[in-house]
């Protein structure tokens, strides 16, 4: 979160965003581990890689979206706007490959 705020905001925005994030985590987390925390982590890392200027992170972004969809299947919906914005098929392949490996592992154990 800090790296994203640092890349997108000024110093005052960085301070206020960091303070806001700390208060949100403290007051709303209630010291329990919810699956939304994992999904949010994967989404934030994917967003950070999206705002990077380098082009080599497309497969990793798809992999992070696949990891979030392993946590909860409805988290897959984020792939649609990312594909519409980036228009890169490597993101889709990075998403499909982990799902293919899981399905292959599941059916391979059944045979």
Steps between C-alpha positions, in 0.01 A plus 500: 500500500785734585669448162176570314437817698860610448474453126162674461501784757702784644651488848185632668286250309741226598472593867121534498451181299731305730327635809159420355614147414634437851175620659291288264701190577487566875128574525360258244724194513383389846807276527349230277636355180244535221544386143441856378839592647670253266297618201581863580870418531505328160303786342734763645809320373336465156411871503856591595630293210246663267623851579862399445642625172659167409312260274631170637244447779195390299522128583563578867190723508292215359652262754407734787143520374493119486623484860222736607248284315629193687408682818150591383371433150316831469835680524554397136285790380797740520656337195241653265585869559872422503475322166295787356752760620828322426387304190769239556430129462798408725292604803233249399760225454646581841151457640409178317827312559464463882137391457606246241768362734252470787246321282771273363618418853144436618408268215843338497449388858157360418626265228 
